[in-house]
Amino acid sequence: MKPTECIILALDFPGKKEAFDFLPHLPELSWVKVGMELFYREGPGIVYDLKNAGYKVFLDLKLHDIPNTVGRATRVLAGLGADMLNYHAAGGSAMLAAAAEAALRSPRPPLLIGVTQLTSTTQKVLEEEIGVYQPLEQVVLHYARLVKAAGFQGVVCSAQETPLLKRELGRDFLTVTPGIRLAGEETQDQRRVTTPAEALAFGSDYLVIGRTLTRAKDPAQVWESIKSELNKTGGNQP
């Protein structure tokens, strides 16, 4: 695929109007991400509207509950036409397996992606607040193995962890990487960040980009800058 087809725009807007007012700035865009704020405000209709407008939709709700609840929720969300769904891998193998089984029953199964560790999480947070004392990369790898065994297609992770996951789990195992920032840009609440070119060089399959574009004074210009950077990289690397 073309390098820009790996970009997933995070629609971090308070409502449908703001999201659809912004989208014409990026006519080449293929993928959008609907997160909690937009979905909780607009409900399932936002997914239908985006699909009808021709976009692929990553529905980013980070499901995490008992297996029965997650399985039933997956059937509902897959029925909306979402192209990608995600789940906290910390929910365990039974929960993940319930999601995978439910997705397979859909006429058009979405990609299932496990959340390993949020890109706002540091080693210090992992140990002092979450209570996990293994190295962060090893925790990410452990969760990635768990979701692959359950039948998921990939994970959400930092681009910095992509080489390890590709090496251990295979190049076909998808990595969806948020925390993408342009060189010199403020990282805000993200910690494990990379530039678009660095992420592709690491082997990331999809780059989730939000505020870099949505809060830009000239989104089209920033898009062209990102596009140029990705084209120079030449696509995903081994």
Stockholm file with secondary structure:
# STOCKHOLM 1.0

chainA/1-238         MKPTECIILALDFPGKKEAFDFLPHLPELSWVKVGMELFYREGPGIVYDLKNAGYKVFLDLKLHDIPNTVGRATRVLAGLGADMLNYHAAGGSAMLAAAAEAALRSPRPPLLIGVTQLTSTTQKVLEEEIGVYQPLEQVVLHYARLVKAAGFQGVVCSAQETPLLKRELGRDFLTVTPGIRLAGEETQDQRRVTTPAEALAFGSDYLVIGRTLTRAKDPAQVWESIKSELNKTGGNQP
#=GR chainA/1-238 SS CCGGGGEEEECCCSSHHHHHHHGGGCTTCCEEEECHHHHHHHTTHHHHHHHHTTCEEEEEEEECSCHHHHHHHHHHHHHTTCSEEEEEGGGCHHHHHHHHHHHHTSSSCCEEEEECSCTTCCHHHIIIIICCCSCHHHHHHHHHHHHHHTTCCEEECCGGGHHHHHHHHCTTSEEEECCBCCTTCCCTTCCSCBCHHHHHHHTCSEEEECHHHHTCSSHHHHHHHHHHHHHHHTSCCC
#=GC SS_cons         CCGGGGEEEECCCSSHHHHHHHGGGCTTCCEEEECHHHHHHHTTHHHHHHHHTTCEEEEEEEECSCHHHHHHHHHHHHHTTCSEEEEEGGGCHHHHHHHHHHHHTSSSCCEEEEECSCTTCCHHHIIIIICCCSCHHHHHHHHHHHHHHTTCCEEECCGGGHHHHHHHHCTTSEEEECCBCCTTCCCTTCCSCBCHHHHHHHTCSEEEECHHHHTCSSHHHHHHHHHHHHHHHTSCCC
//
